[in-house]
Amino acid sequence: MDAATTILLSLGLAADAFAVAVSSGLAIKHMKVNKALKIALFFGVFQALMPVIGWLIGLSFSSLITPIDHWIAFGLLSFIGGRMIYESLQGEEGEKKFNPLDTGTLITLSVATSIDALAVGLGFAVLKDSIALAVTAIGFITFFLAFAGVWIGHKCGNLFANKIEILGGAILIFIGSRILFLHLTEVPLVIGH
């Protein structure tokens, strides 16, 4: 795989992580560099690890994961997005507010946004292509886009102040729905007749 293809692949895989990072930035009230770094690191590491896992799984399990990967991403993102909206509507008396810096939440978001990268790793196994350069590019590009996304979300969040978690939750649900829709509406390639 050439460098241009690797960069385009990395940007494509990082798009969902960037959007979720923007949503996370919306929910952070007092932004510091270490908070943005933590979120970006989780997204970058998971985005880099998933192709390796997919590559290691190879063809033996691809038929089990590929049919449901979009449902997994949809379920995780919808659950977290719905929780954000619910907690925002509860007001002061409600449960603990959505915290994008919580390790459990970050792991869930990171897995949900990197499911496609797992499928890419399966593709590398099928093509018997080297993954070292691709994994490095995917991880670094996702890290930098997620870092920027957190700051963009935080700056936009300050403009809206009230109920910004509703917007963040809606974005997560939209991303999950988009992943599901794109996978369900794919036209299979028919070879021969």
Steps between C-alpha positions, in 0.01 A plus 500: 500500500646837399534801732208697350263204540620446856434865589154496341417175679620650829292817452194294418538283808568804721185686391270337758759543776530869408122550521477318834796705629308816409203366701733424790643851488146638519453329838827617660456814706858582606729403213867425554751352257529177701124437461517535121814284494327224698206484260724522192729229635212258559360557151842480333610185683173315441490609136853359459439180701180393327658438157768291672231296677310465173816395321575239769147363483539470124256314285407236757261729687429778250171341398379527861600863567433675170122437495451663841776762533263782404244383758767505773607854412136615476412346836798643689471852357121510540524382860756764595322773302166410656657505844645846434159633396323336794748634755483847349121504530516389866647834607670549834306223678587242233766237495866573457558698180658343192875509543699446180816474711376193689718204400205264448321754282817564301553129439141461381525801268839387372376149420183633335692735272768245409286202396557592134875491563458137612343422163790678326741272688304200374541642151876525547506134599307406186733705279805374687613863515735649760318694768787675684490827305119506481459439875749775582329749268151407625605546863678832453240658272217393731691635801553843342146528363347394832718750687384778267140376524495524879616864485256587222215344698601681816514838326161444337357376829583829667287678240189298585549437875154351586407145406809446287503135606175452306682605184797277582272203565308563179828509306603161643162348414526651150847353448384156616192522277714612205734202544201266515326661201812493283557131573135402451469686169823371346440344164683168490737450212369220282763324292362298215132428458 
